[in-house]
Amino acid sequence: MEELGRIHQLIIPFFGHNMTFNLEVIVMTWIVFIMILAFGFFAAKNRRIIPGPVQIMGELFVNQLYGLTEDAMDKELGQKYGPLICALFLFLLLSNWAGLLPFMEEPTKDLNTPLSMGLMGFFIAHYAGIRAKGFKGYIKEYFEPIFFMMPLNLIGELAKVVSISFRLFGNIMGGSIIIMVVSHLTYSVLLPPFLNAFFTIFVGTIQAFVFTMLTIVYIAVQVK
């Protein structure tokens, strides 16, 4: 199990400080980006009344996620934030599934990836809240129901980022650790491939969906 915790790093000196980058996460993230762009290209290319398999998958993703977004907000806001939600879910889904590929790692197994997605959703939600309510109306909510509740309300908002990020990171990293331990105990015979498929496909899909739904809810709460 010597590979557990091993990270291939790129260290760049910057004004007396070292900037450290996880090469595996960077490479895998770009591979996921390319896969998303390829999927979008082929799903939108040569669209037909009788769709092909890739077009069916693309329309299924878009219709379902747009529908969930509109149910949580309204039709106008659903159309506005629908592309963000579709891109977020597809990125997390493919990132969680990346472990199925030989010699590949899930970008979401590194805390920086889910944390950055959580921070993105946090800032988008609060920006949307300021746009919808105005700055005074947005700030006023932190002092409700009583003015001295402001610190607790503020901590509660910051805790959402920790909660949503660590939930995704913990499930993906935990699955990888379990697979690694069982593989060494059984010499990679029979059980680990089934565990890998379970954690990668089933748990990865559920966690991508949960993360996306929580992001939708956070935005909906701020704009209403």
N, CA, C and O of each residue as an XYZ file, in Angstrom:
896
protein
N       0.815     -1.205      0.000
C       0.000      0.000      0.000
C       0.855      1.264      0.000
O       0.427      2.330      0.442
N       2.067      1.114     -0.505
C       2.983      2.251     -0.465
C       2.534      3.403     -1.357
O       2.983      4.537     -1.187
N       1.621      3.105     -2.334
C       1.167      4.175     -3.211
C       0.136      5.077     -2.550
O      -0.160      6.157     -3.061
N      -0.422      4.640     -1.406
C      -1.415      5.448     -0.714
C      -0.775      6.742     -0.201
O       0.185      6.716      0.570
N      -1.324      7.859     -0.642
C      -0.803      9.151     -0.213
C       0.318      9.688     -1.085
O       0.764     10.819     -0.889
N       0.785      8.892     -2.051
C       1.854      9.370     -2.934
C       1.271     10.345     -3.952
O       0.270     10.037     -4.599
N       1.874     11.492     -4.099
C       1.380     12.529     -5.005
C       2.519     12.975     -5.920
O       3.617     13.282     -5.457
N       2.245     13.005     -7.220
C       3.208     13.531     -8.182
C       3.019     15.042     -8.259
O       1.989     15.529     -8.723
N       4.014     15.762     -7.803
C       3.878     17.201     -7.655
C       4.747     17.962     -8.652
O       5.815     17.509     -9.065
N       4.245     19.129     -9.016
C       5.020     20.103     -9.773
C       5.221     21.304     -8.866
O       4.255     21.951     -8.462
N       6.470     21.602     -8.546
C       6.794     22.694     -7.626
C       7.448     23.819     -8.422
O       8.472     23.616     -9.074
N       6.848     25.002     -8.362
C       7.329     26.159     -9.107
C       7.679     27.274     -8.126
O       6.806     27.727     -7.386
N       8.936     27.730     -8.100
C       9.294     28.855     -7.228
C       8.589     30.131     -7.692
O       8.528     30.419     -8.887
N       8.061     30.887     -6.736
C       7.328     32.103     -7.079
C       7.581     33.149     -6.005
O       6.991     33.096     -4.926
N       8.468     34.112     -6.306
C       8.791     35.206     -5.391
C       9.141     34.690     -3.993
O       8.612     35.168     -2.989
N      10.019     33.730     -3.948
C      10.493     33.217     -2.675
C       9.628     32.144     -2.050
O       9.966     31.613     -0.991
N       8.527     31.820     -2.683
C       7.637     30.772     -2.185
C       7.504     29.681     -3.242
O       7.672     29.931     -4.435
N       7.202     28.476     -2.787
C       7.008     27.354     -3.697
C       5.525     27.117     -3.944
O       4.757     26.914     -3.004
N       5.127     27.142     -5.208
C       3.753     26.816     -5.588
C       3.725     25.337     -5.967
O       4.446     24.913     -6.870
N       2.898     24.556     -5.284
C       2.845     23.115     -5.469
C       1.559     22.727     -6.194
O       0.466     23.120     -5.786
N       1.693     21.960     -7.262
C       0.549     21.521     -8.061
C       0.526     19.994     -8.114
O       1.563     19.353     -8.286
N      -0.649     19.429     -7.967
C      -0.851     17.990     -8.084
C      -1.019     17.646     -9.564
O      -2.066     17.926    -10.147
N      -0.002     17.046    -10.171
C      -0.018     16.794    -11.608
C      -1.127     15.827    -12.019
O      -1.754     16.010    -13.062
N      -1.371     14.801    -11.204
C      -2.401     13.832    -11.558
C      -3.776     14.489    -11.626
O      -4.556     14.212    -12.537
N      -4.071     15.353    -10.669
C      -5.367     16.024    -10.655
C      -5.495     16.962    -11.853
O      -6.549     17.018    -12.486
N      -4.441     17.690    -12.164
C      -4.481     18.614    -13.297
C      -4.708     17.862    -14.597
O      -5.555     18.251    -15.401
N      -3.959     16.787    -14.809
C      -4.089     16.010    -16.046
C      -5.479     15.392    -16.150
O      -6.119     15.469    -17.199
N      -5.948     14.778    -15.058
C      -7.258     14.138    -15.092
C      -8.381     15.154    -15.272
O      -9.377     14.869    -15.938
N      -8.225     16.329    -14.685
C      -9.248     17.362    -14.855
C      -9.342     17.787    -16.306
O     -10.444     17.977    -16.820
N      -8.215     17.940    -16.976
C      -8.233     18.314    -18.387
C      -8.779     17.186    -19.249
O      -9.442     17.443    -20.254
N      -8.514     15.954    -18.876
C      -9.095     14.826    -19.610
C     -10.620     14.853    -19.486
O     -11.327     14.609    -20.464
N     -11.124     15.150    -18.288
C     -12.570     15.260    -18.089
C     -13.136     16.416    -18.914
O     -14.202     16.282    -19.515
N     -12.431     17.548    -18.948
C     -12.875     18.674    -19.774
C     -12.998     18.257    -21.239
O     -13.991     18.566    -21.898
N     -11.997     17.564    -21.734
C     -12.005     17.132    -23.136
C     -13.158     16.167    -23.392
O     -13.810     16.242    -24.434
N     -13.414     15.262    -22.448
C     -14.526     14.318    -22.587
C     -15.867     15.055    -22.629
O     -16.748     14.700    -23.412
N     -16.020     16.078    -21.787
C     -17.272     16.850    -21.781
C     -17.454     17.585    -23.095
O     -18.547     17.586    -23.662
N     -16.380     18.216    -23.588
C     -16.463     18.930    -24.856
C     -16.767     17.984    -26.013
O     -17.546     18.314    -26.908
N     -16.151     16.813    -25.987
C     -16.410     15.825    -27.040
C     -17.857     15.338    -26.981
O     -18.516     15.206    -28.013
N     -18.345     15.076    -25.778
C     -19.733     14.634    -25.622
C     -20.696     15.708    -26.125
O     -21.646     15.403    -26.846
N     -20.455     16.964    -25.748
C     -21.317     18.048    -26.203
C     -21.273     18.228    -27.707
O     -22.295     18.501    -28.336
N     -20.083     18.075    -28.286
C     -19.942     18.234    -29.737
C     -20.727     17.163    -30.490
O     -21.480     17.473    -31.413
N     -20.551     15.915    -30.095
C     -21.212     14.826    -30.810
C     -22.711     14.766    -30.512
O     -23.490     14.302    -31.344
N     -23.120     15.239    -29.313
C     -24.540     15.252    -28.996
C     -25.279     16.319    -29.801
O     -26.438     16.133    -30.172
N     -24.594     17.454    -30.072
C     -25.229     18.545    -30.806
C     -25.017     18.449    -32.314
O     -25.696     19.135    -33.077
N     -24.083     17.604    -32.750
C     -23.790     17.500    -34.176
C     -24.858     16.668    -34.882
O     -25.264     15.610    -34.400
N     -25.300     17.166    -36.028
C     -26.276     16.450    -36.859
C     -27.513     16.027    -36.065
O     -27.915     14.864    -36.082
N     -28.107     17.003    -35.370
C     -29.305     16.701    -34.601
C     -30.450     16.305    -35.529
O     -30.635     16.892    -36.595
N     -31.202     15.313    -35.111
C     -32.272     14.770    -35.941
C     -33.562     14.673    -35.145
O     -33.557     14.680    -33.914
N     -34.673     14.583    -35.879
C     -35.968     14.365    -35.232
C     -35.975     13.009    -34.546
O     -36.476     12.868    -33.430
N     -35.413     12.009    -35.227
C     -35.219     10.698    -34.610
C     -33.768     10.659    -34.128
O     -32.863     10.398    -34.921
N     -33.536     10.916    -32.840
C     -32.157     11.108    -32.363
C     -31.369      9.808    -32.296
O     -31.923      8.716    -32.165
N     -30.038      9.973    -32.394
C     -29.134      8.859    -32.186
C     -28.847      8.665    -30.714
O     -29.352      9.423    -29.885
N     -28.040      7.660    -30.363
C     -27.775      7.365    -28.940
C     -27.144      8.519    -28.180
O     -27.541      8.812    -27.052
N     -26.149      9.187    -28.796
C     -25.469     10.281    -28.090
C     -26.413     11.464    -27.912
O     -26.419     12.103    -26.859
N     -27.213     11.759    -28.940
C     -28.181     12.851    -28.822
C     -29.231     12.542    -27.756
O     -29.648     13.435    -27.019
N     -29.655     11.293    -27.673
C     -30.620     10.901    -26.638
C     -30.042     11.137    -25.249
O     -30.720     11.677    -24.375
N     -28.785     10.733    -25.044
C     -28.148     10.940    -23.743
C     -28.043     12.422    -23.422
O     -28.321     12.835    -22.296
N     -27.643     13.229    -24.409
C     -27.511     14.668    -24.189
C     -28.844     15.310    -23.843
O     -28.927     16.107    -22.909
N     -29.895     14.967    -24.596
C     -31.213     15.538    -24.320
C     -31.752     15.072    -22.973
O     -32.433     15.828    -22.281
N     -31.451     13.838    -22.602
C     -31.891     13.324    -21.304
C     -31.250     14.110    -20.168
O     -31.934     14.513    -19.227
N     -29.928     14.330    -20.252
C     -29.230     15.119    -19.234
C     -29.833     16.513    -19.125
O     -30.167     16.975    -18.034
N     -29.966     17.171    -20.265
C     -30.423     18.563    -20.266
C     -31.855     18.668    -19.756
O     -32.144     19.513    -18.909
N     -32.751     17.831    -20.254
C     -34.158     17.925    -19.852
C     -34.349     17.654    -18.368
O     -35.084     18.375    -17.694
N     -33.688     16.615    -17.853
C     -33.857     16.273    -16.448
C     -33.282     17.342    -15.532
O     -33.922     17.734    -14.556
N     -32.079     17.816    -15.839
C     -31.441     18.798    -14.963
C     -32.102     20.166    -15.071
O     -32.212     20.883    -14.077
N     -32.543     20.533    -16.277
C     -33.301     21.783    -16.413
C     -34.606     21.693    -15.621
O     -35.011     22.655    -14.967
N     -35.265     20.523    -15.685
C     -36.498     20.347    -14.943
C     -36.302     20.472    -13.446
O     -37.110     21.103    -12.765
N     -35.224     19.872    -12.920
C     -34.936     19.981    -11.483
C     -34.635     21.421    -11.089
O     -35.060     21.883    -10.030
N     -33.900     22.129    -11.944
C     -33.559     23.520    -11.650
C     -34.798     24.405    -11.658
O     -34.951     25.270    -10.796
N     -35.676     24.193    -12.622
C     -36.909     24.986    -12.697
C     -37.845     24.672    -11.533
O     -38.532     25.569    -11.043
N     -37.888     23.429    -11.083
C     -38.726     23.079     -9.937
C     -38.241     23.765     -8.663
O     -39.052     24.189     -7.840
N     -36.920     23.877     -8.495
C     -36.364     24.497     -7.296
C     -36.470     26.014     -7.333
O     -36.622     26.649     -6.290
N     -36.392     26.599     -8.515
C     -36.456     28.056     -8.651
C     -37.759     28.405     -9.373
O     -38.849     28.204     -8.837
N     -37.637     28.920    -10.566
C     -38.776     29.112    -11.458
C     -38.273     28.955    -12.879
O     -37.089     28.698    -13.093
N     -39.149     29.104    -13.840
C     -38.760     28.825    -15.222
C     -37.672     29.773    -15.714
O     -36.725     29.352    -16.379
N     -37.814     31.070    -15.377
C     -36.819     32.046    -15.841
C     -35.446     31.774    -15.235
O     -34.444     31.734    -15.948
N     -35.405     31.587    -13.923
C     -34.126     31.300    -13.271
C     -33.603     29.919    -13.649
O     -32.392     29.706    -13.718
N     -34.515     28.981    -13.894
C     -34.096     27.654    -14.338
C     -33.382     27.705    -15.674
O     -32.392     27.005    -15.882
N     -33.881     28.531    -16.578
C     -33.213     28.699    -17.868
C     -31.866     29.400    -17.707
O     -30.930     29.153    -18.467
N     -31.783     30.272    -16.714
C     -30.543     31.026    -16.506
C     -29.447     30.161    -15.910
O     -28.299     30.213    -16.353
N     -29.805     29.350    -14.887
C     -28.802     28.549    -14.187
C     -28.741     27.102    -14.670
O     -27.901     26.330    -14.207
N     -29.618     26.733    -15.589
C     -29.614     25.375    -16.116
C     -28.280     24.950    -16.728
O     -27.796     23.859    -16.426
N     -27.665     25.789    -17.590
C     -26.363     25.392    -18.161
C     -25.296     25.139    -17.105
O     -24.498     24.211    -17.240
N     -25.274     25.965    -16.045
C     -24.317     25.757    -14.957
C     -24.542     24.407    -14.284
O     -23.587     23.675    -14.022
N     -25.790     24.079    -14.007
C     -26.111     22.838    -13.310
C     -25.772     21.631    -14.181
O     -25.243     20.637    -13.684
N     -26.071     21.713    -15.473
C     -25.734     20.610    -16.384
C     -24.225     20.393    -16.440
O     -23.754     19.258    -16.361
N     -23.472     21.478    -16.575
C     -22.011     21.368    -16.647
C     -21.434     20.833    -15.348
O     -20.515     20.014    -15.364
N     -21.973     21.296    -14.211
C     -21.477     20.846    -12.912
C     -21.710     19.352    -12.719
O     -20.803     18.627    -12.309
N     -22.922     18.892    -13.014
C     -23.226     17.466    -12.830
C     -22.389     16.600    -13.756
O     -21.864     15.569    -13.336
N     -22.259     17.007    -15.007
C     -21.484     16.200    -15.951
C     -20.017     16.158    -15.559
O     -19.373     15.116    -15.681
N     -19.477     17.289    -15.085
C     -18.078     17.311    -14.652
C     -17.864     16.384    -13.458
O     -16.918     15.596    -13.448
N     -18.733     16.473    -12.454
C     -18.578     15.632    -11.269
C     -18.790     14.154    -11.598
O     -18.089     13.289    -11.072
N     -19.754     13.872    -12.464
C     -20.029     12.484    -12.833
C     -18.827     11.856    -13.523
O     -18.392     10.766    -13.151
N     -18.289     12.541    -14.527
C     -17.138     11.992    -15.248
C     -15.891     11.966    -14.363
O     -15.062     11.064    -14.488
N     -15.756     12.936    -13.481
C     -14.618     12.930    -12.551
C     -14.689     11.727    -11.614
O     -13.675     11.081    -11.349
N     -15.887     11.429    -11.114
C     -16.048     10.281    -10.223
C     -15.892      8.954    -10.960
O     -15.475      7.959    -10.366
N     -16.221      8.933    -12.241
C     -16.096      7.710    -13.035
C     -14.700      7.504    -13.597
O     -14.408      6.443    -14.149
N     -13.844      8.490    -13.467
C     -12.514      8.401    -14.079
C     -11.705      7.231    -13.545
O     -10.817      6.720    -14.228
N     -12.011      6.806    -12.322
C     -11.283      5.686    -11.739
C     -11.491      4.370    -12.453
O     -10.742      3.420    -12.226
N     -12.507      4.292    -13.324
C     -12.724      3.067    -14.096
C     -11.656      2.862    -15.160
O     -11.398      1.733    -15.577
N     -11.035      3.958    -15.600
C     -10.020      3.868    -16.645
C      -8.703      3.377    -16.043
O      -8.343      3.780    -14.936
N      -7.983      2.514    -16.758
C      -6.705      2.008    -16.230
C      -5.704      3.137    -15.991
O      -5.560      4.037    -16.818
N      -5.025      3.080    -14.866
C      -3.972      4.025    -14.483
C      -4.492      5.452    -14.299
O      -3.703      6.397    -14.296
N      -5.794      5.619    -14.148
C      -6.377      6.943    -13.967
C      -6.887      7.105    -12.535
O      -7.216      6.127    -11.863
N      -6.945      8.350    -12.087
C      -7.418      8.672    -10.750
C      -8.569      9.672    -10.858
O      -8.653     10.448    -11.810
N      -9.447      9.634     -9.865
C     -10.553     10.584     -9.828
C     -10.057     11.950     -9.369
O      -9.428     12.039     -8.314
N     -10.318     13.026    -10.129
C      -9.939     14.365     -9.650
C     -10.610     14.728     -8.331
O     -10.054     15.487     -7.538
N     -11.805     14.188     -8.096
C     -12.539     14.493     -6.867
C     -11.953     13.791     -5.651
O     -12.408     14.017     -4.529
N     -10.948     12.939     -5.859
C     -10.269     12.300     -4.735
C      -9.290     13.265     -4.074
O      -8.792     12.997     -2.981
N      -9.020     14.368     -4.725
C      -8.201     15.437     -4.151
C      -9.141     16.507     -3.615
O     -10.026     16.967     -4.338
N      -8.966     16.907     -2.374
C      -9.882     17.841     -1.717
C     -10.008     19.154     -2.470
O     -11.051     19.805     -2.404
N      -8.961     19.556     -3.188
C      -8.995     20.842     -3.891
C     -10.121     20.903     -4.918
O     -10.711     21.963     -5.124
N     -10.427     19.774     -5.566
C     -11.459     19.778     -6.601
C     -12.858     19.972     -6.012
O     -13.546     20.912     -6.409
N     -13.314     19.114     -5.071
C     -14.650     19.367     -4.510
C     -14.738     20.684     -3.746
O     -15.793     21.319     -3.730
N     -13.636     21.105     -3.108
C     -13.664     22.378     -2.391
C     -13.826     23.541     -3.359
O     -14.558     24.489     -3.076
N     -13.148     23.472     -4.499
C     -13.288     24.554     -5.481
C     -14.696     24.583     -6.065
O     -15.230     25.662     -6.323
N     -15.309     23.412     -6.280
C     -16.691     23.361     -6.765
C     -17.654     23.909     -5.704
O     -18.611     24.614     -6.025
N     -17.386     23.575     -4.439
C     -18.216     24.103     -3.362
C     -18.116     25.617     -3.237
O     -19.123     26.294     -3.029
N     -16.905     26.146     -3.364
C     -16.713     27.594     -3.304
C     -17.365     28.289     -4.495
O     -17.931     29.373     -4.357
N     -17.282     27.663     -5.656
C     -17.929     28.233     -6.836
C     -19.433     28.355     -6.618
O     -20.023     29.405     -6.871
N     -20.053     27.261     -6.141
C     -21.487     27.308     -5.864
C     -21.839     28.324     -4.796
O     -22.872     28.989     -4.883
N     -20.979     28.452     -3.778
C     -21.207     29.407     -2.692
C     -21.231     30.836     -3.221
O     -22.162     31.587     -2.929
N     -20.225     31.216     -3.991
C     -20.151     32.590     -4.492
C     -21.253     32.875     -5.512
O     -21.807     33.974     -5.534
N     -21.573     31.898     -6.353
C     -22.658     32.097     -7.323
C     -23.983     32.285     -6.598
O     -24.771     33.161     -6.956
N     -24.235     31.458     -5.571
C     -25.489     31.554     -4.823
C     -25.629     32.918     -4.156
O     -26.696     33.530     -4.218
N     -24.566     33.398     -3.520
C     -24.661     34.681     -2.815
C     -24.674     35.855     -3.779
O     -25.299     36.877     -3.495
N     -24.004     35.730     -4.900
C     -24.102     36.783     -5.923
C     -25.532     36.852     -6.456
O     -26.085     37.935     -6.651
N     -26.127     35.663     -6.688
C     -27.519     35.635     -7.158
C     -28.456     36.220     -6.116
O     -29.427     36.894     -6.462
N     -28.169     35.965     -4.826
C     -28.993     36.521     -3.765
C     -28.934     38.039     -3.714
O     -29.956     38.694     -3.514
N     -27.750     38.601     -3.894
C     -27.603     40.066     -3.909
C     -28.324     40.656     -5.105
O     -28.972     41.697     -4.993
N     -28.213     39.985     -6.269
C     -28.906     40.476     -7.465
C     -30.423     40.426     -7.293
O     -31.131     41.319     -7.759
N     -30.916     39.402     -6.635
C     -32.364     39.219     -6.509
C     -32.981     40.101     -5.427
O     -34.091     40.602     -5.606
N     -32.278     40.303     -4.300
C     -32.861     40.999     -3.150
C     -32.307     42.397     -2.937
O     -32.864     43.180     -2.168
N     -31.214     42.712     -3.617
C     -30.530     43.952     -3.307
C     -29.603     43.741     -2.124
O     -29.799     42.818     -1.334
N     -28.589     44.596     -1.998
C     -27.581     44.387     -0.958
C     -28.181     44.517      0.447
O     -27.832     43.748      1.342
N     -29.086     45.490      0.642
C     -29.681     45.677      1.968
C     -30.543     44.485      2.362
O     -30.477     44.005      3.493
N     -31.351     44.014      1.418
C     -32.200     42.866      1.714
C     -31.395     41.608      1.963
O     -31.773     40.765      2.776
N     -30.280     41.490      1.254
C     -29.400     40.324      1.432
C     -28.752     40.342      2.820
O     -28.741     39.325      3.514
N     -28.213     41.497      3.223
C     -27.559     41.614      4.528
C     -28.569     41.466      5.665
O     -28.253     40.903      6.713
N     -29.777     41.971      5.453
C     -30.805     41.943      6.498
C     -31.106     40.519      6.950
O     -31.397     40.293      8.124
N     -31.039     39.560      6.034
C     -31.384     38.178      6.372
C     -30.421     37.569      7.392
O     -30.790     36.642      8.114
N     -29.195     38.080      7.455
C     -28.235     37.552      8.429
C     -28.576     37.962      9.857
O     -28.077     37.362     10.809
N     -29.420     38.977     10.014
C     -29.785     39.460     11.350
C     -31.172     38.957     11.776
O     -31.743     39.446     12.751
N     -31.696     37.997     11.051
C     -33.007     37.443     11.384
C     -32.834     36.085     12.057
O     -31.874     35.383     11.738
N     -33.708     35.681     12.965
C     -34.880     36.446     13.456
C     -34.540     37.527     14.473
O     -35.333     38.441     14.699
N     -33.341     37.424     15.099
C     -32.897     38.435     16.073
C     -31.493     38.867     15.670
O     -30.722     38.057     15.155
N     -31.151     40.133     15.897
C     -29.914     40.703     15.363
C     -28.669     39.958     15.834
O     -27.704     39.841     15.078
N     -28.669     39.438     17.098
C     -27.455     38.787     17.576
C     -27.279     37.361     17.035
O     -26.344     36.657     17.418
N     -28.187     36.943     16.142
C     -28.035     35.650     15.472
C     -27.107     35.731     14.265
O     -26.813     34.715     13.636
N     -26.640     36.956     13.939
C     -25.813     37.150     12.750
C     -24.578     36.249     12.709
O     -24.316     35.650     11.666
N     -23.794     36.122     13.813
C     -22.622     35.236     13.736
C     -22.983     33.785     13.436
O     -22.286     33.117     12.673
N     -24.073     33.294     14.033
C     -24.488     31.915     13.782
C     -24.962     31.741     12.343
O     -24.666     30.726     11.712
N     -25.696     32.727     11.819
C     -26.142     32.649     10.428
C     -24.959     32.666      9.467
O     -24.955     31.965      8.456
N     -23.957     33.478      9.797
C     -22.774     33.547      8.960
C     -22.001     32.235      8.983
O     -21.561     31.743      7.943
N     -21.838     31.670     10.189
C     -21.148     30.379     10.303
C     -21.920     29.293      9.558
O     -21.326     28.423      8.922
N     -23.251     29.351      9.643
C     -24.073     28.369      8.940
C     -23.874     28.416      7.439
O     -23.859     27.372      6.787
N     -23.720     29.608      6.875
C     -23.487     29.725      5.435
C     -22.106     29.181      5.061
O     -21.964     28.481      4.058
N     -21.092     29.502      5.867
C     -19.750     28.999      5.593
C     -19.676     27.480      5.768
O     -18.925     26.800      5.069
N     -20.463     26.964      6.705
C     -20.466     25.516      6.940
C     -21.006     24.747      5.747
O     -20.670     23.576      5.567
N     -21.841     25.383      4.926
C     -22.369     24.711      3.741
C     -21.253     24.320      2.791
O     -21.292     23.252      2.180
N     -20.253     25.190      2.668
C     -19.125     24.889      1.779
C     -18.360     23.678      2.292
O     -18.012     22.781      1.525
N     -18.100     23.661      3.603
C     -17.382     22.525      4.201
C     -18.182     21.245      4.044
O     -17.637     20.203      3.682
N     -19.474     21.326      4.317
C     -20.325     20.141      4.266
C     -20.390     19.541      2.872
O     -20.171     18.341      2.705
N     -20.685     20.352      1.877
C     -20.860     19.848      0.520
C     -19.539     19.341     -0.067
O     -19.528     18.375     -0.829
N     -18.437     19.989      0.288
C     -17.133     19.604     -0.259
C     -16.603     18.334      0.381
O     -16.160     17.420     -0.315
N     -16.646     18.274      1.709
C     -16.090     17.121      2.411
C     -16.953     15.874      2.231
O     -16.442     14.757      2.316
N     -18.256     16.046      1.983
C     -19.098     14.882      1.709
C     -18.633     14.183      0.432
O     -18.467     12.964      0.406
N     -18.428     14.965     -0.618
C     -17.979     14.384     -1.883
C     -16.577     13.815     -1.755
O     -16.321     12.686     -2.174
N     -15.666     14.591     -1.178
C     -14.286     14.128     -1.017
C     -14.215     12.861     -0.172
O     -13.509     11.918     -0.528
N     -14.938     12.834      0.944
C     -14.885     11.687      1.843
C     -15.396     10.417      1.208
O     -14.816      9.349      1.407
N     -16.472     10.508      0.447
C     -17.020      9.311     -0.194
C     -16.104      8.774     -1.280
O     -15.914      7.562     -1.382
N     -15.534      9.654     -2.094
C     -14.661      9.194     -3.181
C     -13.336      8.681     -2.623
O     -12.870      7.616     -3.027
N     -12.731      9.418     -1.708
C     -11.480      8.966     -1.109
C     -11.690      7.707     -0.274
O     -10.866      6.793     -0.312
N     -12.792      7.654      0.482
C     -13.082      6.475      1.283
C     -13.257      5.234      0.438
O     -12.775      4.160      0.797
N     -13.951      5.374     -0.693
C     -14.101      4.238     -1.599
C     -12.772      3.757     -2.140
O     -12.544      2.552     -2.239
N     -11.895      4.677     -2.490
C     -10.578      4.307     -3.010
C      -9.747      3.575     -1.966
O      -9.049      2.612     -2.284
N      -9.823      4.034     -0.714
C      -9.065      3.381      0.362
C      -9.592      1.966      0.610
O      -8.810      1.032      0.791
N     -10.907      1.812      0.618
C     -11.487      0.481      0.825
C     -11.063     -0.472     -0.288
O     -10.685     -1.613     -0.022
N     -11.125     -0.009     -1.526
C     -10.722     -0.848     -2.659
C      -9.249     -1.239     -2.550
O      -8.884     -2.385     -2.814
N      -8.410     -0.287     -2.161
C      -6.982     -0.553     -2.047
C      -6.688     -1.574     -0.948
O      -5.881     -2.485     -1.130
N      -7.359     -1.405      0.197
C      -7.130     -2.336      1.315
C      -7.595     -3.739      0.954
O      -6.876     -4.711      1.187
N      -8.797     -3.852      0.385
C      -9.325     -5.167      0.031
C      -8.480     -5.807     -1.068
O      -8.284     -7.023     -1.071
N      -7.981     -5.002     -1.994
C      -7.137     -5.541     -3.065
C      -5.874     -6.180     -2.500
O      -5.454     -7.242     -2.959
N      -5.273     -5.539     -1.510
C      -4.063     -6.110     -0.908
C      -4.381     -7.343     -0.062
O      -3.565     -8.260      0.028
N      -5.549     -7.367      0.548
C      -5.907     -8.528      1.364
C      -6.250     -9.749      0.520
O      -5.992    -10.883      0.924
N      -6.836     -9.514     -0.661
C      -7.285    -10.631     -1.504
C      -6.419    -10.809     -2.737
O      -6.747    -11.614     -3.609
N      -5.314    -10.069     -2.824
C      -4.409    -10.139     -3.975
C      -5.139     -9.803     -5.283
O      -4.857    -10.387     -6.330
N      -6.074     -8.859     -5.207
C      -6.795     -8.336     -6.366
C      -7.583     -9.410     -7.111
O      -7.724     -9.336     -8.331
N      -8.092    -10.394     -6.400
C      -8.846    -11.471     -7.036
C     -10.344    -11.281     -6.762
O     -10.744    -11.110     -5.611
N     -11.145    -11.310     -7.779
C     -12.609    -11.361     -7.779
C     -13.282    -10.154     -7.139
O     -13.949     -9.385     -7.831
N     -13.120     -9.973     -5.817
C     -13.899     -8.956     -5.115
C     -13.558     -7.514     -5.501
O     -14.479     -6.732     -5.737
N     -12.278     -7.121     -5.576
C     -11.963     -5.719     -5.866
C     -12.584     -5.161     -7.150
O     -13.034     -4.015     -7.133
N     -12.638     -5.920     -8.284
C     -13.296     -5.346     -9.460
C     -14.757     -4.988     -9.216
O     -15.234     -3.969     -9.716
N     -15.475     -5.816     -8.452
C     -16.867     -5.505     -8.143
C     -16.963     -4.300     -7.201
O     -17.848     -3.457     -7.352
N     -16.054     -4.226     -6.235
C     -16.029     -3.061     -5.353
C     -15.722     -1.786     -6.136
O     -16.332     -0.742     -5.907
N     -14.781     -1.887     -7.050
C     -14.409     -0.730     -7.862
C     -15.606     -0.250     -8.686
O     -15.876      0.948     -8.767
N     -16.319     -1.201     -9.295
C     -17.492     -0.829    -10.086
C     -18.565     -0.205     -9.198
O     -19.211      0.764     -9.598
N     -18.760     -0.751     -7.997
C     -19.787     -0.227     -7.084
C     -19.466      1.195     -6.655
O     -20.297      2.093     -6.789
N     -18.247      1.402     -6.133
C     -17.892      2.726     -5.624
C     -17.774      3.745     -6.752
O     -18.141      4.907     -6.581
N     -17.269      3.317     -7.892
C     -17.053      4.261     -8.982
C     -18.355      4.643     -9.668
O     -18.628      5.829     -9.854
N     -19.155      3.668    -10.043
C     -20.363      3.947    -10.816
C     -21.518      4.354     -9.906
O     -22.090      5.431    -10.068
N     -21.859      3.490     -8.947
C     -23.039      3.758     -8.117
C     -22.808      4.927     -7.162
O     -23.534      5.920     -7.198
N     -21.789      4.802     -6.306
C     -21.528      5.868     -5.331
C     -21.125      7.155     -6.036
O     -21.534      8.240     -5.622
N     -20.326      7.050     -7.100
C     -19.916      8.245     -7.838
C     -21.093      8.985     -8.437
O     -21.132     10.216     -8.414
N     -22.067      8.240     -8.980
C     -23.250      8.868     -9.555
C     -24.098      9.531     -8.481
O     -24.551     10.664     -8.645
N     -24.312      8.812     -7.374
C     -25.121      9.370     -6.285
C     -24.496     10.641     -5.732
O     -25.196     11.628     -5.504
N     -23.177     10.628     -5.513
C     -22.512     11.799     -4.942
C     -22.518     12.985     -5.902
O     -22.656     14.127     -5.466
N     -22.372     12.732     -7.195
C     -22.460     13.816     -8.179
C     -23.854     14.429     -8.175
O     -24.005     15.647     -8.264
N     -24.873     13.577     -8.071
C     -26.251     14.068     -8.058
C     -26.535     14.850     -6.781
O     -27.156     15.912     -6.833
N     -26.087     14.336     -5.633
C     -26.317     15.015     -4.357
C     -25.637     16.383     -4.351
O     -26.241     17.375     -3.943
N     -24.386     16.437     -4.801
C     -23.649     17.697     -4.845
C     -24.381     18.699     -5.738
O     -24.521     19.869     -5.379
N     -24.841     18.246     -6.888
C     -25.537     19.133     -7.823
C     -26.849     19.618     -7.237
O     -27.170     20.802     -7.345
N     -27.622     18.722     -6.613
C     -28.897     19.119     -6.025
C     -28.708     20.114     -4.878
O     -29.490     21.054     -4.739
N     -27.684     19.913     -4.064
C     -27.424     20.860     -2.978
C     -27.045     22.229     -3.532
O     -27.437     23.254     -2.973
N     -26.295     22.255     -4.614
C     -25.958     23.536     -5.253
C     -27.209     24.234     -5.752
O     -27.353     25.446     -5.593
N     -28.126     23.464     -6.364
C     -29.400     24.040     -6.817
C     -30.166     24.628     -5.634
O     -30.686     25.741     -5.710
N     -30.229     23.869     -4.543
C     -30.970     24.330     -3.362
C     -30.335     25.581     -2.771
O     -31.052     26.504     -2.384
N     -29.006     25.635     -2.690
C     -28.333     26.814     -2.130
C     -28.650     28.060     -2.958
O     -28.900     29.132     -2.407
N     -28.639     27.911     -4.279
C     -28.958     29.061     -5.137
C     -30.429     29.451     -4.976
O     -30.760     30.634     -4.891
N     -31.313     28.438     -4.935
C     -32.744     28.712     -4.811
C     -33.067     29.424     -3.500
O     -33.907     30.323     -3.470
N     -32.405     29.024     -2.421
C     -32.647     29.663     -1.120
C     -32.240     31.135     -1.156
O     -32.912     31.973     -0.555
N     -31.172     31.454     -1.838
C     -30.679     32.821     -1.877
C     -31.539     33.733     -2.756
O     -31.676     34.920     -2.459
N     -32.114     33.199     -3.821
C     -32.857     34.056     -4.741
C     -34.318     34.225     -4.343
O     -35.022     35.055     -4.919
N     -34.787     33.439     -3.354
C     -36.191     33.530     -2.944
C     -36.332     34.296     -1.630
O     -37.444     34.470     -1.133
